[in-house]
Amino acid sequence: MIRCAGAHYPTGFIPAHDGVGPAHIGLAVTKEQLPHWERHLVDNGVEIEGRMHWEHGGESIYFRDPDAHLLELVTPGIWANY
């Protein structure tokens, strides 16, 4: 089981999540789509809990669904191979 109590980095913040109960689910979007999705979420009352700017140029935003699962919208460039 992996537990993440939340992590602060110079380039952003990853909210807490672990392998018990609520899950972490990442969904791929393009860099161009990310700001549109963020605006849609905020306009519909969804709190953005965290944001990361990854060293390979990718970006992530983090938010929760109604069951408290941590959802991530992520663009290419979070790893060397994506």
Secondary structure as GFF3:
##gff-version 3
##sequence-region A 1 82
A	DSSP	beta_strand	3	4	.	.	.	ID=ss1
A	DSSP	beta_strand	7	9	.	.	.	ID=ss2
A	DSSP	beta_strand	12	14	.	.	.	ID=ss3
A	DSSP	beta_strand	17	18	.	.	.	ID=ss4
A	DSSP	beta_strand	24	28	.	.	.	ID=ss5
A	DSSP	alpha_helix	34	43	.	.	.	ID=ss6
A	DSSP	beta_strand	50	53	.	.	.	ID=ss7
A	DSSP	beta_strand	59	64	.	.	.	ID=ss8
A	DSSP	beta_strand	70	74	.	.	.	ID=ss9
###
